[in-house]
Amino acid sequence: MKCVEVEAQETFHNITLLAVTDNSPENKTFSLATPAASASLSITNPDAFGAFLPGKEYYVDFSEAPAAGTEEAPAPDAVGVAPDTTAQQPPATDPAAPDPAAA
């Protein structure tokens, strides 16, 4: 998503994000399924005020949270943002393994 507005007040910043639908093959592919999206954030942590800048693009991940009381959530980092625990590396490719496309 692209930050399109930061309304800076003394004790909070309001952030407006919109879906990005061009400028890269990834954005164009995403926009085929989700051509419109918006998000508004209100940030009250002064350490996080500079986290969003107008014109910059950001990944947004909506992951299901565990049911209350079933699992402890990850601890937030220094600016109050929980670390991404869902990021996975692609599996390593074994160069000696047969190519399934060649079968």
Buried (B, 14 or more C-beta within 10 A) or exposed (E): BBBEEBEEEEEBBEBBBBBBBEEEEEBEEBBEEEEEBEBEBEBEBEEBBEBBEEEEEBEEEEEEEEEEEEEEEEEEEEEEEEEEEEEEEEEEEEEEEEEEEEE
